[in-house]
Amino acid sequence: MHSKVVIAITIGVIVGGAAIYRASDWWERTYATYESSEMSPDGCIRVDTYEPFWVLPSLFHRIPRPEGTHYGLGREWNAAVFRRAYEVSTGTVLGETVVFDPVGPAPFVDWGDTAKPGRRVLIANQFPLAISSHCSDRATLAKLKAFYERERRGRQAIVDAWNVKQ
């Protein structure tokens, strides 16, 4: 009789733990805390950053990689966020990223390729954020292209100084 009770409790703990782990994906986004917003250079898309509501410590959460794989459990996170994209004029949610640790490479939003009208792909910290036909007309993408050109010219002095040193 004693061994049946131990087995039942063990199975209950395993099943309960698995259920809580799955449910945590829902509540970490539902009860997330707003951190900041970022507007696209053309003023068409807003990206909000949220801190997820975690009940379990970070070492119980797998760390995602941009290519879709995950690190195993047992690693501490520096921070945890996810991003959600909205169309400004309608408030429509365009998409959201997985929960990720923003400390690392490419800490910015890529607002899309200006050479492909009709389809806009947003990337946040190398994670897919949204694929949308919203705000992807030629006029809007021309504004985005002008922004990219200003950014490139602004960084040109750094590139020139680097080339002179070498």
N, C-alpha and C positions, 0 to 999 in steps of 0.2 A: 504494500500500500504506500509506503514512504517513497519508493522509487517512482511510482506513478505521479505523485504530487510534484516531485522534483522535475520530472520530464514535462508535466503540464505547465509548471511555472516557467521553465526554460523556453518552451515553445511560445508561451504567452509574451515573454519579454522580447523574443526575436520578432514575432509578428507585430507587436506593438511598436517596437523600434522602427521597423520597416514602414509601418503606416505613418508614424510621426515624421520620418525622413521625407516621405512623399508629400505629406500635407504641408511641410515647411516650404515647398516651392510656391504654394498658393499664398500662405500668410506672409512670406518675406516680401512679396510684391504688393499685396493688399494693404498691409500696415507699414509700408515703406515711408521714410522721412525724406521730404523734398530737400535737395541741396542747392541746386542752381539751374539756371537756364542759359542757353546759348542760341543766338539767332543766326540763321544762315546769312551770308553776305548779301543775298538778293532779297532778304526780308520775307521769304515765303515759308520757311520751315523753322520751327523751334525745337530744340533738343533739350529736354529736362533731364537732370541727373538726380538719382535717388539713392539713398542708403537703405539697403534692405533691412527688414525687421528679422533679426536672427534670434532664436531661442537657444539654439545649440552653439557652442563656441566654434570659431572659424576652423579649427583643426578637424571638425567633423564634416566640412564642406569640401568637395573636390574642386580644384582650381581648373577652370577651362582654358584651353588654348584657342587662338583664332582659327586654326585649321580644323576645329571640331573635336579634338581629343581632350582628355582631362588628365591632370596629375592625380595621383592617389590621395587618400585621406592622410591626415597626420601632419600637415604643414600649416603653420600660422600664416594668415593673410596680413598684409600691411594695411589694407583698407578693403572695403567691398562696396561696389556701386553697380547700378544698371542704368541704362539710358533709354529714354522713350522719345520718339519723334512725332511731332504734330504738324499738321498743315495749319498755318496761322489764320487764314481767312475763314475756315470752317471749324477748326478745333478737332478735326478728324485725326485719330491715332493712326500713324503710318506704319509703326513697328517699334520693337524694342529689342535690346540686346539681352544676352544671358547675364547673370550676375558675375562680375569679374573683378579682379584686383587691378585698379588703374595704375599702380606703380609699375612702370615698365616702358617698353618702346611705344612710340607713336601715340603720345597722349593728346590726340586732337581728333576732330571730326573731319572726315573727307566728305565734302558736300556733293560730290558727283562729278562725272565726266562731262565737260561742256561740249564735246564733239558728238554726243549721241542724243539728239532731241527725241522726245517721246518717252524716254525711260531714264529714271534717275536712281542711282544706287548710292545709298548713304552708308558709310563705314565709321564706326566709333571705336577708337583704340584698337584698330585692326579687326574688330568684331562686326559682323553684318548687323545693320540697324534697320534698314528699310529699302525696299525696291518699290518705286512708285512712278506713276505717270503724272502725278501732281507736280506743278511747278517745273515742268520739263519742256516748256515751249521754247522756241528760239530766242524770244526777247528776254525771258528770265535767265536762260543759260548764257546769253550775252553779258548780262550783269555779273554773273558768276565768273565768266571768263575774264572780265575786266578786273575783278577782285584778285583772281589768281595772278594776273599780269602785274598788278601793283605789288603783290606779295613777292613775286619773283624779282622785280626791280629793286625792292627794298632790301632784299637779301644779296643782291649782286655785289655790293661793296664788300661784304664778308667773303664771298667767293673770290673776288679779285685780290683781296688782301691775303687770302690763303694761297692763291696761285703764285703771288710774288715771293712769298717765303720759301716756296719749294723751288 
